[in-house]
Amino acid sequence: MLPGDDDEDLEEAVPENKLTLENLAKGFWLFRSAVDFFYDMDPCLLRPLKLKQLVEEGLLPYKNIFNEIETSRRQTEITMYFPKIAADPETSLTTPSTAGRAASANFPLPQALAYQADYL
């Protein structure tokens, strides 16, 4: 056996993560369909409602995973469009164009609104 063969065996042993947005959404749809089936079939309303509550509680960890994946995917897509700018320590955060805005932020809210209304 060659040392490289061990690495290939380890790669094959790692299962593929099947918890994707698409698979989780399909699973939620299947559970929703099953609950709807029992709701339509059962003349008693309490049993299907209890089933729905139990299913929702049981699916909560999967909904959390779904939300985490969705949030990370959305965040990745948004930040993709922003260029990365290196911070320059010599550049000051306050420039002449923003100095007036920083000073006006210290006014109480009604005065700041009145100040803006005069120029409209």
N, C-alpha and C positions, 0 to 999 in steps of 0.2 A: 504494500500500500504506500502510495506517495503522499507527502505532506499536503500537497494541493488537493488531494481527494477529500480530506477531512473538511476543508472549507466548503467544498461543493455539497457535501452531505449536510452540513449545518444550514446552508442556504435553502436546501430542499426541505429541511425539517421545519423551517419557520413558516407557519401558516399565513396565508394572505388575509389581510384585514378586510372582512366583508361588511363591516359597519360603515357603509357609505351613506351619503344623503339619499341616494336613490333607493337603496335596499331598506333603509329605515322608513322612508316615506311609504314604500310598498307594504311593509309590515304594519304600519299604522292604519293604512287603508284596509288591509285584510281584517284586522281586529275591529275596525269600525263597521265593516260589512257584516261580520259575525254578530256583533251586538245589534245591528239593525235587523238582522234575520230573526233573532230571538225576540226583539221588540215587536216585530210584525206578526210573529207566530203566537206569542203568549197573550192570552186575554187579560192576565193580571199584569198591571203596570209596575208593581213593586219588584218583581224578580228581574226583569230586564234592566231596571234602573240600578239595582244592586249589582248586577253583572257589569254594567257600564262603570260603576264606581270602582269595583275590584280591578277591572282591566286597566282603567286609567291610573290607579295606584301602582299596579304591577309594571306598567310601561313608563313610569316616571324616570327611572334611570336611563332608559333608552331615549326619552325625550330630552333629557339633559345632554346626552351625547350628541343628539341631533342638533341641538341649539349651539353647542360648542363648535361642532364642525361647520355649521352654517355661519357662525360669527367669524371664525378664523378664515373661512373662504371669502366672505364679504370684505373683511379687513385687508386681506391680501390683494384683492382686486382693486380696492380703492387706493391703497398706498402705491400700487404699481404705477399710477399716473403722476405721482409727485417726484420731481427730480431730487436726488440727494445733494444737499449743499453742505460743503465743509464749513464748520464754524471758524470764523476769523477772530481771534482774540483782540485784535486791534480795532475792530469795528465796534462802535458803541451802539447800544440798543436804542438810545434816544438820539434822534436826528432832528434838525431844525423843523422838518415837516411834521414830526410827531410830538414835539415838545409842547405845542399849544394844546393838543388833544389830551396829553397827560395832565396838564394843569387844569383843564376844564372838567376832568373826571373827578376832581376833588370837591366840586360844587354839590350842594344837596340836589336831589332829583328834580324838584319843581323849578329851581333856578336854571338848571341845565336845559330843561324842556322849554322854558320861556326864552332862553337865549337862542335856541334853535328856531323857535317859532317866529322871532323877529326877522330872520333872514329868509323865511319862506315866502 
